[in-house]
């Protein structure tokens, strides 16, 4: 009789684990859906000028980069002074 009880508890535990897993998956999907809706709402609130500004910043060429001075060039500059 005790073996049957043990198997029953194992079966109930497995069913409970499966239901908890299913609940977590459902809640995760719901959270992702809500997050997507929030992102869409924020995108609607942003004014088109702001989007143009963001594109202008990302597309605009960066200012000329200052290349690091090499060690040999640095020693020449120091000796020239």
Secondary structure, DSSP 8 states (H G I E B T S, - for coil): -HHHHHHHHHHHHHHHHHHHHHHHHHHHHHHHHHHHHHHHHHHHHS-HHHHHHHHHHHHS----------HHHHHHHHHH-
